[in-house]
Amino acid sequence: MKRLRRFIILTLVILLAAGTAGLIYYKKPAVRSVSGKSSEALKQIYKSIEIHSINSKGIAVYLDDEKYILSGSDQFLMSDGMVLLMPALSLNDLFSCSVSWESDHVLVSSLPADPADPDKTADSVSLQLTDGKYVRVAEAASALGFKYSWNSEKNAAYLSSPKSTAAKLPAKFDLRSEGRISAVRDQGSWGSCWAFAAISALESSLLPDQVWNFSEDNLVNKNGFSVDGGGDFNMALAYMLSWTGPVTEKQDEYGDGVSPDGLKAAVHVQDSVIISNRDYKQIKSLVYYYGAVESSIYSPQDSDTLSDYYNGDNAAFYCPDSRECNHDIDIIGWDDDYPKENFNTQPADDGAFICKNSWGEGFGDNGYFYISYDDPNIGIYGAAYTGVESTDNYDKIYQSDLLGWTGSTGYDSPEALFSSVYTAAGSEDLSAVGFYSTDCDTWYDIYIVHDFSSVDDLKNKEILQSGYIREKGYFTIKLGNAPQLAKGEKFAVVIDIYTKDSLHPVAMEYAENEMSADADISDGEGYMSSDGTEWTSMEKTSKCNACLKLYASSR
């Protein structure tokens, strides 16, 4: 018996020594019995050596064949049960998902990935936290539709993201045939094309289920900017996101130059995608799934010059030169095979967007016309309304950025933290937060600070939710675990944002030029930080407000 005990001890010493130098693979022996009992202790020690070796080598994780690097000091770990773990804080980064934080678990759900049903997301799945901060990689992958495999020889895990099965967009599409475009209107002699294009795009996003006639006049007169008539999609977006409007045409008719005070928004705009520069695939997808896309073009101001670019017989427009955009229209469809011969100056390729103008039905084809794909000015600026809800969606909006995104700030880095501080008007649940993604591919963490008294309290932030935003634009993020606010409680919401190709990822409201000269910086309390430890006042240091809106529901 002593000899057998010595043999076991000697074997364990050899195995432990081998484990410190790296994993040695042995042919698994048959289980032997000692005094009628299996040697489970030996098996457990062997497993501990194996796990120690896996972790000491460093675990590699590949997503779609590209190596993924964790930020910060936390790393992937193999647990005692041979289960690969990852920091829960990195879930949204690795899986491009939404993550809501609870006390001992997180709720994860996939983001819209199928353009055929852009509003559909997977049901939230609960993932248990290990040691308060880790989750099982394989479990998260399964919940979000990823494939997972482990390769012991390469000490690496491999993940494959789900692929969209959406049908290919057709070669020709027209919202008119779908009943998803409102009537053509006439802006008259006023420079309000931008308002007509914005209102038309909003109306289109609600058709065919909801038929609205919103007021262009109210948008022109009540947008908050210091302009007389002219404008752009950013001004329209700020007006709608602040719930200043839209109001109905019946409440504020066009052309009289008068807009009554005290009118309430008829719907609440919560999401909008800002188009990327001449990304035609994106524009077509937005038109197909959401409705008309507002876009700027260059249009000559006199009829003689217009005739150089516009073929009235075919209602076809093509400007071959890059010019400063000065007119807004709506893209309502496309025809990939539209003949290039239909234009006065022949472009290189066939294909054109179908567009809606605001010059009445006497222009073009009953108010519509074609713009060549080769026109260098279309599709540079513009937006689509991708989230419009009824006015009972939330009871309270907290905001200090009524003019919206007029500039960007940051620390010459894709990452920055920003915060806004408010006082709860009643006993409420903080249901959602809204902010801009200033470019494509944005990751975010949302935190809350209760009972805020000074900027030092921002160091004690509690994480609520994490997620990923694919597009550029403004997005309302619904909170899976809505924190409760007491009436009169001063609280702060903090956003840690990472925007892939941006050095100034934080959208801000400030007096950029004469148009935004009326930006009110005194109505907010906001802070910024590069690392979450040292914070500066946005109002005092940068003379700006953070573009961060909060949405609350009464309890």
C-alpha positions, 0 to 999 in steps of 0.5 A: 500500500505504501509503495502504491501511495509513493507511486501516486505521489511521484506521478503527481509531482511529474505531472505538476512539473510538466504543467508548468512548462506547458500542456503534455497530452497523455493517452487517457489511462483506464480508471483504476481502483484503490481499495475499491474506490476510483482515483477521482483525485488524479483525474481532477489534478490532471484537469487542473493542469490542463486548464492552467496550461490553457490559461497560461498560454493565452486563449485566442478568439476568432470572429469570422476568421479575424482575431478578436482582442479584448480591451482592458486587463480582463481576458478570456479564461477557461473555467474549472469545468472546461467552459470558456468565459469572457468579461460580460462587459465585452459582450456587445463588442464581440457579438454586436448585441444589446446587453441589459444588466441585472444583479446576478445575470445579464439579458442579451438580445440580437440587434436587427440583422435582417432588412426584411424585418428590421424591427425584429430582434431575438427575445432577450436571453438570460446569461448567468454571471460567474464571479460577478463579471464573466459569462460563458462564451458558448452560451452567449453564442448560442443565444445570439445565433453564432456558431462556436467551436474550440480547437485544443491544439491551437488553444483557440475558440472560433465564432461565426456570425449569423448571415442575413437571409434577406432577399436581394433588393429588386432592380426596380422599385417605386414607393408609389406602387406600394401606396407609401408616398404622400401627395406632391406639394408646392413650396411656392417661392419660399426656400423651404424645400428642405422642410417639404422633403423632411415632412414627406419622408416622415409621412412616407415612413408611416404609410400605408398604415397611417395617413398624415398631412404634417405641417411644413410651415411649423417646421420652418417657423418653429425649428429654433434655428436663426434662419429665414426660410432655408435649412437642412435635414439636421434642422428638421431632425432636431425639431422632430427629435425634441418633440417640438413637432411635427404638427398637422397641416390643419393646425398650421397651414402653409404659406401664411407665415404664422405658426401658433404657439403651444401646439403639440407633436402629433407623433414622436420621432425616436430613430433616424438613420443619417445616410453615408456618403453616396452609399447607394446600397444603404439608400435603397435598403432604407427606401425599401424598408422604411420609406422615402429618404431625404437627400440634397442635390445641386439644382441650378437657380435659373431656368436657362441653366437648369435646361443644361442638366434637365431633360423635360421630355424624360423628366431626367436630371444629371449634373456631371460636376461636383457642386455645393448642394442647394436643394432637397428632394426625396428619393422614393425608388430606383431603376437600375436599367434607366437608359443613360440616353434619356439625359441631356448630358449622357452619364457613363452608366444606366440607372437612376433614382426616382425622386419626388420634388416640391415644385407641384405636379406641373414639374416633371412627371406629375411632380417626380423625376429621375436623377442619374446614379452618376450625379456626384451630388445626390446621396451625400447628405440626407436622412430617413425616419426609421423609428416613429411612435405614438405620443403616449410612448413615454411620459417625460423627455429630459433634454438640453439639446433642442438644436440637436447635433451642431458639432462633435467633440472628443479626445482625438480618439474613437472613445469618450465618455459623456454625461447629462444630469437632471432632476426627476420630475416625479416617481418615474422609471427611466425607460430609454436613452437617446443619443447620436452615433456620429458614424457607422459602427458604434459601441456603447455602455450606458450607466446611471448615477443615483443621488448625484451631488457633484462631479466626483459621483460620476466615478461611482456609475452603475452599468445598465446596458451595452450595445452596438449601433450599425448606422450613423444617426440618432437612436433611442435605446430602450432599457431592459432594466429600467432604473427607478427614480424618486421625485426630486432625485438628481441623477446622471446618465453616462454614455461610454461611446466608441465610434470606429472611425471617429476622433470626435465621437460625441455629438454636441449642441453649440453655437457653431454659426449664425444658424445655431447662434440661439443654442441655449447652453444654460439649460444643461449640466453635462460632463466629459471624460477621456477615461472615466476618472477625470471629468470636465464641464461641457458647458464651462469648458466647451460651451456646449450641451451633450446631445443626450435625451432621456425618456421616463415613464410615470409609476 
